[in-house]
């Protein structure tokens, strides 16, 4: 427990683990673990409090930022100077930059939404389309073969009256009258089956 007015640092601590500029620190896994442990022991709480303010109270985001900051401090441990009174200014600057980068990334990417809103969207029911096709097919079958053939050539196969007349081998006027009467009969047949326009 730290004595009031002290920095809470233990003798030796992080300062003894960092190298002075111009001196080499021998790489070792044990030394790296000590640096990370000492970084967390000394700076985790004040850094987390600082980052919580930056993230607007989002604790999970703040924890991620602190962890990334500690990783960067560990990677830069050989460049940190043990003569400084505190690493907090350097850690705070790194954390602030990480938060800024995260915000920029979030602004570029549209917000993600779950499947919830999609579940509430009305979707066209395929059954309605299928029933409509069945009803129209039945209504077409109720027409005379000549009327059905005239409608098939002009409406369904998208031919002009002249092209339909040539294909069917009948005069153009006959095709026009068959299409007219076929449409009237089809409208009546659809109304009988409950289909209205």
C-alpha positions as MATLAB code, in Angstrom:
seq = 'XXXXXXXXXXXXXXXXXXXXXXXXXXXXXXXXXXXXXXXXXXXXXXXXXXXXXXXXXXXXXXXXXXXXXXXXXXXXXXXXXXXXXXXXXXXXXXXXXXXXXXXXXXXXXXXXXXXXXXXXXXXXXXXXXXXXXXXXXXXXXXXXXXXXXXXXXXXXXXXXXXXXXXXXXXXXXXXXXXXXXXXXXXXXXXXXXXXXX';
ca = [
       0.000    0.000    0.000;
       1.387    3.417   -0.901;
       2.085    5.974    1.778;
       0.200    9.251    1.221;
       2.402   11.676   -0.654;
       4.516    8.915   -2.219;
       4.286    7.650   -5.777;
       3.575    4.107   -4.636;
       6.708    2.838   -6.371;
       8.668    0.071   -4.838;
      12.458    0.376   -4.598;
      14.017   -0.795   -7.821;
      10.697   -1.314   -9.597;
      10.268   -0.309  -13.224;
      13.150    2.145  -13.155;
      15.637   -0.620  -12.436;
      14.258   -2.687  -15.315;
      14.517    0.061  -17.927;
      17.834    0.858  -19.509;
      19.477    4.231  -19.658;
      19.764    5.700  -23.161;
      23.001    4.556  -24.682;
      23.174    1.299  -22.706;
      22.011   -2.035  -23.967;
      19.486   -4.166  -22.097;
      20.031   -7.876  -22.597;
      16.845   -9.460  -23.987;
      15.292  -12.094  -21.773;
      11.807  -13.518  -21.358;
      12.033  -13.123  -17.588;
      13.041   -9.466  -17.970;
      10.141   -8.826  -20.334;
       7.690  -10.393  -17.908;
       9.068   -8.252  -15.095;
       8.703   -5.079  -17.190;
       5.102   -5.900  -18.110;
       4.232   -6.832  -14.514;
       5.799   -3.650  -13.185;
       4.068   -1.523  -15.845;
       0.710   -2.950  -14.825;
       1.441   -2.641  -11.116;
       2.503    0.967  -11.344;
       0.355    2.461  -14.132;
      -2.735    0.295  -14.731;
      -5.127    2.104  -12.376;
      -4.223    5.706  -13.201;
      -4.074    4.921  -16.910;
      -7.450    3.139  -16.836;
      -9.028    6.126  -15.040;
      -7.590    8.464  -17.682;
      -8.728    6.290  -20.600;
     -12.218    5.831  -19.109;
     -12.656    9.597  -19.415;
     -11.439    9.489  -23.012;
     -13.846    6.677  -23.938;
     -16.852    8.261  -22.281;
     -17.049    5.578  -19.584;
     -16.934    2.572  -21.929;
     -15.002    0.214  -19.659;
     -14.480   -2.560  -22.207;
     -13.074   -0.136  -24.761;
     -10.938    1.479  -22.057;
      -9.526   -1.908  -21.006;
      -8.664   -2.663  -24.637;
      -6.909    0.703  -24.983;
      -4.938    0.194  -21.758;
      -3.889   -3.265  -22.891;
      -2.746   -1.949  -26.278;
      -0.881    0.875  -24.531;
       0.891   -1.586  -22.262;
       1.863   -3.723  -25.261;
       3.321   -0.685  -26.986;
       5.187    0.295  -23.826;
       6.586   -3.234  -23.566;
       7.672   -3.154  -27.207;
       9.304    0.235  -26.630;
      10.857   -0.655  -23.269;
      14.390   -0.467  -24.666;
      13.762    3.155  -25.774;
      12.142    4.356  -22.540;
      14.333    6.457  -20.248;
      14.507    5.453  -16.591;
      15.614    8.983  -15.619;
      12.123   10.378  -16.187;
      10.055   10.785  -13.046;
       7.065    8.990  -14.567;
       6.043    7.169  -17.716;
       2.456    8.390  -17.302;
       2.770   11.301  -19.779;
       4.126    8.933  -22.449;
       1.464    6.300  -21.676;
      -1.305    8.936  -21.696;
      -0.163   10.231  -25.091;
      -0.089    6.724  -26.552;
      -3.536    5.949  -25.081;
      -5.020    9.175  -26.415;
      -3.683    8.387  -29.892;
      -5.129    4.874  -29.740;
      -8.553    6.265  -28.765;
      -8.392    8.802  -31.606;
      -7.456    6.064  -34.089;
     -10.314    3.857  -32.841;
     -12.804    6.711  -33.220;
     -11.612    7.387  -36.756;
     -12.000    3.730  -37.655;
     -15.525    3.656  -36.234;
     -16.522    6.774  -38.176;
     -15.298    5.321  -41.459;
     -17.122    2.041  -41.011;
     -20.915    2.134  -40.854;
     -22.344    0.953  -37.560;
     -23.120   -2.726  -37.386;
     -26.610   -3.875  -36.596;
     -27.751   -7.329  -35.700;
     -30.435   -9.333  -37.404;
     -33.123   -7.847  -35.157;
     -34.237   -5.012  -37.483;
     -34.342   -7.384  -40.453;
     -36.691   -9.743  -38.629;
     -39.299   -6.985  -38.311;
     -39.250   -5.951  -41.970;
     -42.310   -7.040  -43.896;
     -41.278   -9.476  -46.572;
     -43.167  -10.347  -49.683;
     -44.771  -13.704  -49.176;
     -43.942  -16.048  -52.018;
     -47.232  -17.854  -51.433;
     -49.204  -14.823  -52.630;
     -47.296  -14.789  -55.910;
     -47.768  -18.517  -56.361;
     -51.516  -18.274  -55.709;
     -51.795  -15.374  -58.135;
     -50.062  -17.450  -60.841;
     -52.424  -20.369  -60.224;
     -55.500  -18.144  -60.443;
     -54.300  -16.424  -63.637;
     -53.430  -19.772  -65.218;
     -56.906  -21.112  -64.417;
     -58.500  -17.940  -65.814;
     -56.459  -18.254  -69.026;
     -57.521  -21.891  -69.381;
     -61.165  -20.806  -69.167;
     -60.741  -18.728  -72.362;
     -61.386  -20.161  -75.800;
     -58.279  -21.519  -77.552;
     -58.363  -18.698  -80.147;
     -58.537  -15.966  -77.480;
     -55.861  -17.645  -75.334;
     -53.578  -17.956  -78.390;
     -54.029  -14.254  -79.305;
     -53.204  -13.170  -75.720;
     -50.249  -15.522  -75.508;
     -48.677  -14.138  -78.670;
     -49.289  -10.444  -77.958;
     -49.004  -10.168  -74.169;
     -46.910  -13.092  -72.959;
     -44.504  -13.304  -75.900;
     -44.460   -9.515  -76.315;
     -45.144   -9.494  -80.043;
     -46.795   -6.667  -81.921;
     -50.217   -7.235  -83.427;
     -48.627   -7.442  -86.877;
     -46.066  -10.030  -85.714;
     -48.778  -12.081  -83.958;
     -50.985  -11.982  -87.055;
     -48.110  -13.157  -89.225;
     -47.184  -15.941  -86.761;
     -50.810  -17.111  -86.369;
     -51.563  -16.741  -90.083;
     -54.660  -14.599  -89.566;
     -55.524  -10.990  -90.449;
     -54.342   -8.151  -88.185;
     -57.937   -7.034  -87.474;
     -58.822  -10.524  -86.242;
     -55.895  -10.503  -83.817;
     -56.980   -7.082  -82.501;
     -60.566   -8.172  -81.912;
     -59.496  -11.496  -80.307;
     -57.158   -9.646  -77.928;
     -59.914   -7.181  -77.020;
     -62.509   -9.865  -76.288;
     -59.945  -12.117  -74.612;
     -59.012   -9.353  -72.170;
     -62.676   -8.731  -71.362;
     -63.285  -12.437  -70.797;
     -60.112  -12.731  -68.714;
     -61.183   -9.805  -66.507;
     -64.551  -11.485  -65.871;
     -62.867  -14.851  -65.166;
     -60.478  -13.214  -62.659;
     -63.325  -11.363  -60.921;
     -65.180  -14.672  -60.582;
     -62.096  -16.046  -58.783;
     -61.931  -13.062  -56.429;
     -59.144  -11.120  -58.141;
     -59.818   -7.415  -58.529;
     -57.597   -4.767  -60.023;
];
